[in-house]
Amino acid sequence: MFENREALAESPEHRLALECLSAGITSAHPKSVIERTVTLDGEILIIDGTEYNIKHYDRVFVLGGGNAAGQVAATLEDTLGTRIDDGVVVTDDPVPLSTVDCIEGSHPIPNENAVDGTRQILELAATASEDDLILAVVTGGGSALLPAPTGSLELSDLQEITEKLLRAGATILEINTVRKHLSEIKGGNLADVASPADVAGLIFSDVTGNDLSAVASGPISPDNTTYDDALNVLDRYDIESTAAVRDHLLRGSNDETQETPDENSNTFVGVSQHVLADNFTALSAASDVAQKAGYEPVILSSHIRGEASEVAKAHVGIAEEIVATGNPANPPAVLISGGETTVTVEGDGNGGPNQEFALSAALELDLPATVVGCVDTDGIDGNVDAAGALIDLDTIDDRVSAQRALHTNDVYSTLDTTQTLLRTGPTGTNVNDLRIIVVGNQQENL
């Protein structure tokens, strides 16, 4: 899974960290997830325990998008075969499909290809009747990969506002509040277009707490945010949007544009949603690997959030507590956490939250036989070709340069120089971030 794995696995602690990270990503891959949660028994499709009688439907569509959407569609084709009549998915990890069209888009900034693919999804959904079943594939990354500028908005408007929100350190919920009010598919609008068809959502959640209205900006979920909320996000971060974006949001705030459908809408009568994989899926798999290796696993939380560099300091502090007091575990132990940290970008360098976490941890770490590894499970951390990094006590020689890199948000080059970057390419899934701290037996290293 990781490039240069042999070079990275220089000690038992390094090897275990890599094995935990690999297991976490693999456990959330659509092939293994769909095989565990979706079966076809004759004409009965069973999704996470819920039954759908295929013979009652004239047509079955597969529609959706996100980092894992292509892999999900491929596994659904293997499971359902000719029972799938048509479909379109948009992803940044395209795979060959026989019935479903797999369209390659870009992430995290949307591109024109993704716009075209999203339009095709909406067009096909609009043909659905009450006698059809839509298998809606909703996965992490779908907010970028399913752009459908509404009204007079252009793709460039979406690209600019997305980039500004990301650089400002806005949370995913805040970013998606804005995106939902600039889109024809987000914020429950796909369900609205598909109504009155039955819709079964296959969800791969990359959102802390599994807020379904936030995963891929909730294309089949009720949206309780408003145009006013979207404007408040822009004001909170002092973001200057294009005139078209500001005008559209203001018209919505003045009730001149229809609000996204909320929980009281009849749109969602035929919609059911199934969370098939989430961040805890990855954390649990990593925990199993640690336990089998003879280490005590400690899952801190799948809800970690905050500034990446500060969160790293807290994690290192817990590792130090383990060594000093045996709390919350005695070494050897493995700390495991998930969630989504953010970066407030003040410089103009390259990197991402997991890389900032790793470099900040490297500056704090003062423990032998301790290794910190962290990745974005989709294989793309920030704006570079790395998923994250793997660091230890000896990673940083020049502390001044490393601190400067953090301050200017240019951590990628520093970690690349130390050969500690973790590169996977697209992993076929996305269930948010995974962080591992392996705390080895300190006595053996005295």
Buried (B, 14 or more C-beta within 10 A) or exposed (E): BBBEBEEBBEEBBBBBBBBBBBBBBBBBBBBBBBEEBBEBEEEEBEBBEEEBEBEEBEBBBBBBBBBBBBBBBBBBBEBBEEBBBBBBBBBBBBBEBEBBBBBBBBBBBBBEBBBEBBBBBBEBBEEBEEEBBBBBBBBBBBBBBBBBBBEEBEBEBBBBBBBBBBBBBBBBBBBBBBBBBBBBBBBBBBBBBBBBBBBBBBBBBBBBBBBBBBBBBBBBBBBBBBBEBBBBBBEEBEBEBBEBBBBBBBEBBEEEBEBBBBEEBEBBEBBBBBBBBBBBBBBBBBBBBBEEBEBBBBBBBBEBBBBBBEBBBEBBEBBBBBBEEEEEBEBBBBBBBBBBBBBEBEBEBBBBBBBBBBBBBBBBBEBBBBBBBBBBBBBBBBBBBBBBBBBBBEBBEEEEEBBBBBEBBBBBBBBBEBEBBBBBEBBBBBBBBBBBBBBBBBEEEE
